[in-house]
């Protein structure tokens, strides 16, 4: 069964597409510059109202958000100086909740980026027990990831640069390597959408997605192999799905999605 999301994301698609290429994961923030009440209200309202899927939602964590994060490197690489975070929550009753959380969470990440704020997908290095105490979760809900949200310095610190190097953040596989049977359509919107998907963030920059192109459609699948990490590869693929759709919309192309059986994730088809 197909489903459409274009009407839901249409008011934001242009601004999100504009920040896809400049979004960066930021781990250090200015502790003397918490978010204003106006920004908090905007984020709180957006998280509460923006729910393209029944199986995914986001909720603001306000106050001393830094204590939510930890690091295996003795504090090196830990999220620092942040007062606010956003938790991305999935309802396990829904079969595609992982991809739904990835899509929904990236919408919120890009909205925060468009507001001039720093963010960082964090899937393993946060304290789920503490986050659970701070939120009201349903019986079948799980917190899959958290992002800090705040004002980051204009230039990354040396520590952030080192951590980015560890994760190979700036390395991206060539598009040809991500294509199944090198099936690249000549349509401009396809090339733009695939390049945007290639820029999507993923756990340790593992880029677990593969793309297959047919006339009028792009299929997103999970590539086999590579580290599983603590974030599902399908969640990462949900992030890529959002990048594909906003980039396609920037070229006037709208379509619908269809969930697929593993290792497939979803297929975007032009309306």
C-alpha positions as a Python dict, from the first residue, in 0.01 Angstrom:
ca = {
    (1, 'X'): (0, 0, 0),
    (2, 'X'): (140, 340, -97),
    (3, 'X'): (136, 653, 117),
    (4, 'X'): (202, 1019, 44),
    (5, 'X'): (400, 1260, 260),
    (6, 'X'): (442, 1552, 19),
    (7, 'X'): (147, 1748, 158),
    (8, 'X'): (288, 1714, 510),
    (9, 'X'): (640, 1833, 427),
    (10, 'X'): (551, 2078, 148),
    (11, 'X'): (555, 2391, 371),
    (12, 'X'): (913, 2312, 477),
    (13, 'X'): (1066, 2129, 179),
    (14, 'X'): (1238, 2429, 21),
    (15, 'X'): (1409, 2546, 340),
    (16, 'X'): (1511, 2191, 432),
    (17, 'X'): (1658, 2127, 89),
    (18, 'X'): (1863, 2444, 123),
    (19, 'X'): (2034, 2321, 443),
    (20, 'X'): (2093, 1955, 349),
    (21, 'X'): (2443, 2025, 219),
    (22, 'X'): (2553, 2251, 505),
    (23, 'X'): (2421, 2051, 800),
    (24, 'X'): (2705, 1930, 1022),
    (25, 'X'): (2706, 1718, 1337),
    (26, 'X'): (2806, 1942, 1629),
    (27, 'X'): (2909, 1809, 1969),
    (28, 'X'): (3012, 2128, 2149),
    (29, 'X'): (2787, 2424, 2226),
    (30, 'X'): (2805, 2760, 2397),
    (31, 'X'): (2689, 2699, 2757),
    (32, 'X'): (2642, 3073, 2809),
    (33, 'X'): (2393, 3093, 2523),
    (34, 'X'): (2086, 2879, 2592),
    (35, 'X'): (1795, 2884, 2351),
    (36, 'X'): (1560, 3177, 2385),
    (37, 'X'): (1203, 3121, 2498),
    (38, 'X'): (1089, 3200, 2145),
    (39, 'X'): (1310, 2928, 1994),
    (40, 'X'): (1208, 2680, 2263),
    (41, 'X'): (842, 2749, 2193),
    (42, 'X'): (893, 2701, 1818),
    (43, 'X'): (1075, 2372, 1867),
    (44, 'X'): (827, 2249, 2126),
    (45, 'X'): (534, 2330, 1899),
    (46, 'X'): (696, 2175, 1593),
    (47, 'X'): (781, 1850, 1773),
    (48, 'X'): (429, 1822, 1910),
    (49, 'X'): (252, 1897, 1583),
    (50, 'X'): (477, 1734, 1326),
    (51, 'X'): (388, 1363, 1305),
    (52, 'X'): (390, 1230, 948),
    (53, 'X'): (375, 874, 1086),
    (54, 'X'): (174, 721, 1368),
    (55, 'X'): (477, 517, 1474),
    (56, 'X'): (722, 803, 1530),
    (57, 'X'): (732, 1123, 1727),
    (58, 'X'): (975, 1368, 1889),
    (59, 'X'): (976, 1542, 2224),
    (60, 'X'): (1182, 1826, 2368),
    (61, 'X'): (1410, 1769, 2668),
    (62, 'X'): (1468, 2100, 2842),
    (63, 'X'): (1702, 2207, 3120),
    (64, 'X'): (2032, 2031, 3191),
    (65, 'X'): (2031, 1820, 2876),
    (66, 'X'): (2406, 1759, 2882),
    (67, 'X'): (2366, 1489, 3148),
    (68, 'X'): (2170, 1279, 2898),
    (69, 'X'): (2487, 1217, 2693),
    (70, 'X'): (2798, 1012, 2769),
    (71, 'X'): (3115, 897, 2593),
    (72, 'X'): (3326, 582, 2594),
    (73, 'X'): (3641, 794, 2555),
    (74, 'X'): (3658, 937, 2905),
    (75, 'X'): (3454, 1239, 2812),
    (76, 'X'): (3635, 1299, 2483),
    (77, 'X'): (3379, 1352, 2209),
    (78, 'X'): (3095, 1391, 2460),
    (79, 'X'): (2817, 1639, 2387),
    (80, 'X'): (2908, 1947, 2590),
    (81, 'X'): (2758, 2283, 2683),
    (82, 'X'): (2406, 2205, 2566),
    (83, 'X'): (2088, 2290, 2758),
    (84, 'X'): (1827, 2138, 2527),
    (85, 'X'): (1785, 1809, 2343),
    (86, 'X'): (1518, 1633, 2139),
    (87, 'X'): (1433, 1265, 2181),
    (88, 'X'): (1320, 1062, 1880),
    (89, 'X'): (1067, 799, 1983),
    (90, 'X'): (937, 496, 1799),
    (91, 'X'): (626, 287, 1863),
    (92, 'X'): (731, -77, 1823),
    (93, 'X'): (376, -182, 1733),
    (94, 'X'): (440, -34, 1389),
    (95, 'X'): (646, -260, 1165),
    (96, 'X'): (837, 28, 1003),
    (97, 'X'): (893, 236, 1316),
    (98, 'X'): (1271, 246, 1267),
    (99, 'X'): (1254, 406, 921),
    (100, 'X'): (965, 627, 1035),
    (101, 'X'): (1179, 763, 1321),
    (102, 'X'): (1467, 828, 1080),
    (103, 'X'): (1244, 1022, 839),
    (104, 'X'): (1066, 1216, 1115),
    (105, 'X'): (1383, 1288, 1312),
    (106, 'X'): (1565, 1422, 1008),
    (107, 'X'): (1272, 1655, 938),
    (108, 'X'): (1323, 1801, 1284),
    (109, 'X'): (1702, 1808, 1249),
    (110, 'X'): (1676, 2004, 923),
    (111, 'X'): (1416, 2241, 1069),
    (112, 'X'): (1649, 2315, 1361),
    (113, 'X'): (1937, 2365, 1116),
    (114, 'X'): (1725, 2610, 915),
    (115, 'X'): (1666, 2798, 1242),
    (116, 'X'): (2043, 2843, 1277),
    (117, 'X'): (2089, 2575, 1543),
    (118, 'X'): (2344, 2297, 1579),
    (119, 'X'): (2239, 1932, 1609),
    (120, 'X'): (2388, 1582, 1611),
    (121, 'X'): (2221, 1242, 1570),
    (122, 'X'): (2315, 1039, 1881),
    (123, 'X'): (2201, 677, 1884),
    (124, 'X'): (2428, 498, 2129),
    (125, 'X'): (2595, 748, 2359),
    (126, 'X'): (2296, 864, 2562),
    (127, 'X'): (2134, 737, 2881),
    (128, 'X'): (1800, 580, 2780),
    (129, 'X'): (1699, 519, 3142),
    (130, 'X'): (1738, 887, 3225),
    (131, 'X'): (1561, 999, 2908),
    (132, 'X'): (1275, 763, 2989),
    (133, 'X'): (1238, 926, 3333),
    (134, 'X'): (1218, 1268, 3170),
    (135, 'X'): (949, 1167, 2923),
    (136, 'X'): (609, 1004, 2928),
    (137, 'X'): (644, 703, 2704),
    (138, 'X'): (369, 472, 2591),
    (139, 'X'): (383, 100, 2668),
    (140, 'X'): (537, 12, 2332),
    (141, 'X'): (748, 323, 2281),
    (142, 'X'): (1129, 332, 2270),
    (143, 'X'): (1371, 623, 2251),
    (144, 'X'): (1587, 536, 1949),
    (145, 'X'): (1803, 847, 1929),
    (146, 'X'): (1856, 1191, 2076),
    (147, 'X'): (1993, 1514, 1934),
    (148, 'X'): (2138, 1809, 2124),
    (149, 'X'): (2002, 2144, 2002),
    (150, 'X'): (2181, 2469, 2065),
    (151, 'X'): (2416, 2740, 1947),
    (152, 'X'): (2745, 2591, 1830),
    (153, 'X'): (3059, 2797, 1764),
    (154, 'X'): (3104, 2900, 1401),
    (155, 'X'): (3409, 2677, 1361),
    (156, 'X'): (3428, 2321, 1501),
    (157, 'X'): (3674, 2269, 1785),
    (158, 'X'): (3985, 2053, 1745),
    (159, 'X'): (3807, 1781, 1943),
    (160, 'X'): (3507, 1791, 1709),
    (161, 'X'): (3737, 1774, 1408),
    (162, 'X'): (3911, 1468, 1552),
    (163, 'X'): (3578, 1297, 1624),
    (164, 'X'): (3461, 1371, 1270),
    (165, 'X'): (3776, 1208, 1142),
    (166, 'X'): (3715, 900, 1354),
    (167, 'X'): (3369, 869, 1203),
    (168, 'X'): (3496, 957, 852),
    (169, 'X'): (3221, 1219, 854),
    (170, 'X'): (3340, 1395, 543),
    (171, 'X'): (3398, 1078, 343),
    (172, 'X'): (3116, 977, 112),
    (173, 'X'): (3101, 676, -113),
    (174, 'X'): (3073, 769, -482),
    (175, 'X'): (2717, 752, -603),
    (176, 'X'): (2798, 475, -850),
    (177, 'X'): (2899, 247, -562),
    (178, 'X'): (2561, 299, -393),
    (179, 'X'): (2360, 207, -701),
    (180, 'X'): (2226, -143, -763),
    (181, 'X'): (2348, -263, -1103),
    (182, 'X'): (2461, 95, -1169),
    (183, 'X'): (2106, 178, -1275),
    (184, 'X'): (2125, 556, -1302),
    (185, 'X'): (1834, 729, -1472),
    (186, 'X'): (1920, 1036, -1679),
    (187, 'X'): (1637, 1244, -1531),
    (188, 'X'): (1770, 1552, -1350),
    (189, 'X'): (1547, 1508, -1045),
    (190, 'X'): (1682, 1154, -994),
    (191, 'X'): (2043, 1270, -990),
    (192, 'X'): (1963, 1559, -755),
    (193, 'X'): (1764, 1332, -521),
    (194, 'X'): (2034, 1062, -509),
    (195, 'X'): (2307, 1317, -438),
    (196, 'X'): (2097, 1454, -150),
    (197, 'X'): (2050, 1099, -17),
    (198, 'X'): (2425, 1044, -42),
    (199, 'X'): (2474, 1341, 196),
    (200, 'X'): (2240, 1197, 459),
    (201, 'X'): (2394, 1135, 804),
    (202, 'X'): (2426, 779, 933),
    (203, 'X'): (2578, 606, 1236),
    (204, 'X'): (2959, 640, 1210),
    (205, 'X'): (2897, 748, 849),
    (206, 'X'): (2847, 382, 750),
    (207, 'X'): (2607, 479, 465),
    (208, 'X'): (2405, 155, 478),
    (209, 'X'): (2176, 241, 189),
    (210, 'X'): (2165, 118, -166),
    (211, 'X'): (1956, 273, -444),
    (212, 'X'): (1790, 121, -747),
    (213, 'X'): (1652, 347, -1015),
    (214, 'X'): (1374, 261, -1259),
    (215, 'X'): (1176, 500, -1482),
    (216, 'X'): (993, 732, -1242),
    (217, 'X'): (1108, 566, -919),
    (218, 'X'): (1392, 529, -667),
    (219, 'X'): (1409, 225, -438),
    (220, 'X'): (1596, 246, -107),
    (221, 'X'): (1739, -78, 34),
    (222, 'X'): (1974, -181, 312),
    (223, 'X'): (2316, -283, 189),
    (224, 'X'): (2442, -600, 356),
    (225, 'X'): (2760, -600, 559),
    (226, 'X'): (2909, -323, 768),
    (227, 'X'): (2860, -248, 1138),
    (228, 'X'): (2515, -271, 1292),
    (229, 'X'): (2595, -19, 1569),
    (230, 'X'): (2313, 76, 1810),
    (231, 'X'): (2107, 252, 1542),
    (232, 'X'): (1914, 38, 1299),
    (233, 'X'): (2023, 58, 937),
    (234, 'X'): (1657, 104, 849),
    (235, 'X'): (1652, 418, 1065),
    (236, 'X'): (1947, 552, 864),
    (237, 'X'): (1759, 466, 545),
    (238, 'X'): (1459, 663, 672),
    (239, 'X'): (1688, 968, 687),
    (240, 'X'): (1791, 910, 326),
    (241, 'X'): (1425, 881, 227),
    (242, 'X'): (1358, 1232, 355),
    (243, 'X'): (1657, 1371, 163),
    (244, 'X'): (1532, 1206, -157),
    (245, 'X'): (1186, 1353, -120),
    (246, 'X'): (1281, 1713, -39),
    (247, 'X'): (1535, 1717, -323),
    (248, 'X'): (1278, 1576, -567),
    (249, 'X'): (1029, 1840, -457),
    (250, 'X'): (1289, 2111, -522),
    (251, 'X'): (1266, 2004, -889),
    (252, 'X'): (886, 2006, -886),
    (253, 'X'): (857, 1628, -853),
    (254, 'X'): (611, 1477, -607),
    (255, 'X'): (535, 1115, -546),
    (256, 'X'): (433, 846, -302),
    (257, 'X'): (616, 584, -96),
    (258, 'X'): (564, 211, -59),
    (259, 'X'): (718, 3, 220),
    (260, 'X'): (913, -302, 104),
    (261, 'X'): (1020, -631, 259),
    (262, 'X'): (1382, -652, 384),
    (263, 'X'): (1642, -590, 261),
    (264, 'X'): (1424, -337, 77),
    (265, 'X'): (1306, -35, 275),
    (266, 'X'): (1082, 179, 55),
    (267, 'X'): (1020, 286, -305),
    (268, 'X'): (951, 645, -410),
    (269, 'X'): (738, 665, -726),
    (270, 'X'): (646, 978, -917),
    (271, 'X'): (278, 1062, -888),
}
